[in-house]
Amino acid sequence: MLTDNEIRRIAEDSLGYKALAQTVEEIICSSETPLTIGVYGEWGSGKTSLMRMTQDLLRDRDKIKSVWFDAWKFDKAHDLRVALIHTILREIQRDEAAAGTLKSKAGRLLKRVNWLGLGKATLSLLLPPGLALQQGTEALVKPPEDVPGGTLELIGDFEDEFKGIAEDYAGDEGRLAVFIDDLDRCIPEKAIEVLEAIKLFLNVHHSVFIIGADKEGDRRRDTPEIWPKV
């Protein structure tokens, strides 16, 4: 009997998706990076199951790290980009195989990312309606002493720090596979935030993003087309 619950293990495959999962696995492990893979299909077609089975296969691969991000669960977050970054760094911190020095770097950057998200949310409450965030406004909310720089500086220097951490985590011959599920269930503005974050991360060697979405869903809901023409 089939249920609406996604399949998480390749051994539990009841949809006949094993061959597809193996194909995606091989693309992740052998293609040049950075890389983005789109898994498109209508709701209930098994996108999540295919991605979960692919992640399960990757667990048997040496030097392959994976992160799962349920975009829809964070749809109410002030900034979905911050939520995605937070999820990746937290996974590095939780990985028992990761070096202690790498975990420390991830922790320090995570603190700055948390401040970035909190700072932006707080500023949006402090500013009068219709007033745009301008340079110097971030001084209204000062970061903790061990978080150097203001909000604008955090945005400016984050990319290089994340690159170093992600590349160290994946290793010279490894991969960092980030699965992003249910992006189509987010409102278009939030989905675009994630795509913008991926554009930033695509400059990171050894990174692969696997996006599960209903590409036609936006048209059925009469909302703007947001998916890249790939």
N, C-alpha and C positions, 0 to 999 in steps of 0.2 A: 504494500500500500504506500502511495506517494503522499507526502505532506508538503505544506508551504514552507517548511523550514529549509534553510540552505544546507547543502551537503558540505561538510568540512574536511572529510578525509577521502583520499582517492580510493581507499578500500570500500567505501560506502557508496560508490558511484552507481546510482540507479537511473541516470539520465543518458548514459552512454557518451559522456563527455571526456573520458580518459584520454582519448587520442588528441582532442583539442587542447586539454590541459598540458599534455606532454609537448605539443607544438609551441604553446605559449612559453612553457618552461625553457625549451631549447632556444627560443628567440631571446629571452631574458639573459640566458647564460652565454650566448655565443655572438650576439650582435654588437656592433660598435655602439659605444655610449658617448654622450647621454642619449636617451631614447624614451619616447612615450608611446604606449600601446593603448588603443581604444577597444574596449569590449562593449559592443553595442547590441541592444536587444530590448524588446518590449518588457514591461513589468511582468514577472512570472515566467520569463523565458529561461531562467537559470544562470543569469550573469554572475550573481554572487557565488553560486555553487561552483561555477567554472573557475572563478578567481580564488576561492578557498581551496579547491583541489590543486590548483597551480601552486599556491603557497605551501600546501602540504608536500608537494613534490620537491620544492626548493629546500625543505628542511633536511633532505638527504644529500644535498649538494654542499660540498666543502666551500667555505669562503663566500657563501651567499647569505646576506642578511635581508630580512624582510620586515616591513612595517605595515600595519593595517589601519586605515583611517575611514571611519564611517562619517562621511561628510554631512549627511542629513541629521545626525545626532547633534552636530555642532551648528546647525543652521541658525539658531538663535544667538550664537556667539556674536560679540561686538565686531570681531574681525576674524573671518574664517582662515585667513592666511596665518594669523598668529596661532590659531588652534592647530593647524597642520604642522607648523614648525614645532610647536610644543609637543605634539604627539611623537614626532621623529626623535627629538632630543630625549624625551622620557624613555623611549624604547632603548636608546643607547645606554641610558643610565641603568635600566633594569637588566640588560644583557650580562649574564654572569661571565661570559667569555670575553667581554670587552676589557681592555687594560684599564687599570685604576686611573692612570693619568688622563686617558681619553674620557672616562666618566667624569672626572673633575672638570675638564674643559667643557663638556656638555652641560654640566651643572651650572657653571658660571654663565654660559651663554643662555641657558634656560632662564636664569634669574633675570637676565636682561630682556629676554623675550617676554617674560611675564610682566615686567615693568612696562615694556612697550605697549602691550595690550591694555594693561590697567591704566597707564597714563593717558592713552587715547580715549578710553571710555570715560575717565574722570574729566578730562578736558571738554568732552562733548557735553557733559552735564553742567560744567562751570560757565561755558560760553553762552551768551545770549543767543536766542534763535536767529538763524540767518547769518551769524558772524562766522567767517571762515577761519580756520587755523592758520595763523601767520607765524613767521619766524620770530622767536622770542617768547611766544605764548606758552611754550612748554615749561617755562620757568615758574608758571603758576603752581605746578606740582613738582616738587623736587624729588629725584630718585634717592634711594638709600645710598649711604656713603660708599658701599662696596660695589655700586653700580655706576661706573663712570659715564659722564656725558649726559646730554639731554635727549629728549625723544627723537629730535631730528638727527642727532649724531648716531643714535642707535640704529636708525634706518640706514644711514649712510655706510656704516662699517660692518653691518651684519653679514653681508654676502661673503666676504673673504674668510671670516671666522667659520661660518657654516661649511664652506667649501673644504677647509682644512680638516674639520671634524668628520665630515661625511667621507672624504677620501681616506682618512686614516681608519675609519670604521670598516669600510669595504675592503681596504687593502689594495695592493697593486694589481692583483689578479682576481679580485672579487667583484661583487655587485651589491648595490643597495637597492632593493626592489620595494617600492612604495605602492601599495594597493589602495586606491581611492574608490570607495563604493558609494552608490546612491547619490551621485552628484546631481543627477537629473531631478531629484526630489527637492533640491534646494531652490530657493527663488533665484532667478537669473543673476541678480546682482551678487549674491553670495557665491554662485558657481563661477562667476567671472573672477572673483577674488582668488579662488583656488587655482584657476588657470593662470592668473598673473603670478602666483607664487611658484607654480611649476616652471613658468618661463624663466624666473630667477634661478631656480635650482637646476635647470637644464644645462647650465654652464658647469655643473659639477661632474667630473669624470666618474664613471662606474655607476651612475645613477640611472634607474629605470622606473618610470611611473606607469602604472597600469590603471586605467580609468574605466569604471563600469558605469554606463549611462544609457538611457533611452534617448537616442539621438532624435527620434521623431516626436518625442513627448512635447517639446516646446511648440511644435507646429500644431499639435492637437489642442494645446492649451492657449493657442493664439498669442504666444509670447515670442520675443525676438529669438532668432537663431543665434546660439552662442558657441556652438561646437566648431573646432577648427576643421578646415577642408583638407582632410588627409586621404 
